[in-house]
Amino acid sequence: MDNKPTLIGKPFQRIKDACQTTGLSQYYLRRGCKEGSIPCIKSGNGKRPTYYIDMVRFLEQMRRDGI
């Protein structure tokens, strides 16, 4: 059985939801969004922007990189 995460639901997910989908920590996902290593869009500006992770591209990236 393949234990790799699969996309169920929305193609763009907030960090909290993406954490549950992928099993990765919120810290790792947030840092990747800020650094640009995780495909996402940023909503809002200021001290607390909301990041929406492009789950289709991110899951493909994870499979390609063997994460």
C-alpha positions in Angstrom: 0.0 0.0 0.0 1.3 3.5 -0.9 1.5 5.7 2.2 2.1 8.9 0.2 -0.4 11.7 0.8 -3.2 12.3 -1.7 -5.2 15.4 -2.4 -8.8 15.2 -1.0 -10.8 18.4 -1.1 -9.6 21.8 -1.9 -6.7 22.4 -4.3 -5.5 25.4 -2.2 -5.2 24.8 1.6 -4.2 26.9 4.5 -1.1 25.8 6.4 -3.2 24.2 9.2 -5.1 22.0 6.7 -2.1 21.2 4.6 -0.3 20.1 7.7 -3.1 17.5 8.2 -3.0 16.4 4.6 0.7 16.0 4.3 1.8 15.1 7.9 4.4 17.9 7.8 4.7 20.4 10.6 3.1 23.9 10.4 6.6 25.3 11.0 8.1 23.5 8.0 5.2 24.6 5.7 5.2 28.2 6.9 9.0 28.5 6.5 8.8 26.9 3.0 6.1 29.4 2.0 8.1 32.3 3.2 11.3 31.1 1.5 9.5 30.3 -1.7 10.3 26.5 -1.7 6.6 25.5 -1.4 4.2 26.6 -4.1 1.7 29.0 -2.5 -0.1 32.2 -2.7 -0.1 34.9 0.0 -3.3 36.7 1.0 -3.1 39.9 2.9 -0.1 41.8 4.0 1.3 43.0 7.3 2.3 41.0 10.2 0.0 38.0 9.7 -0.6 37.1 6.0 -2.5 33.9 5.2 -0.7 31.4 3.0 -2.6 29.1 0.7 -0.6 26.1 -0.4 -1.1 24.9 -4.0 -1.6 21.3 -3.0 -1.6 19.8 -6.5 1.9 21.3 -7.2 3.1 20.7 -3.7 2.2 17.0 -3.7 3.8 16.5 -7.1 6.9 18.2 -5.7 6.9 15.9 -2.7 6.7 12.8 -4.9 9.4 14.1 -7.2 11.7 14.9 -4.3 10.9 11.8 -2.3 9.5 13.5 0.7 
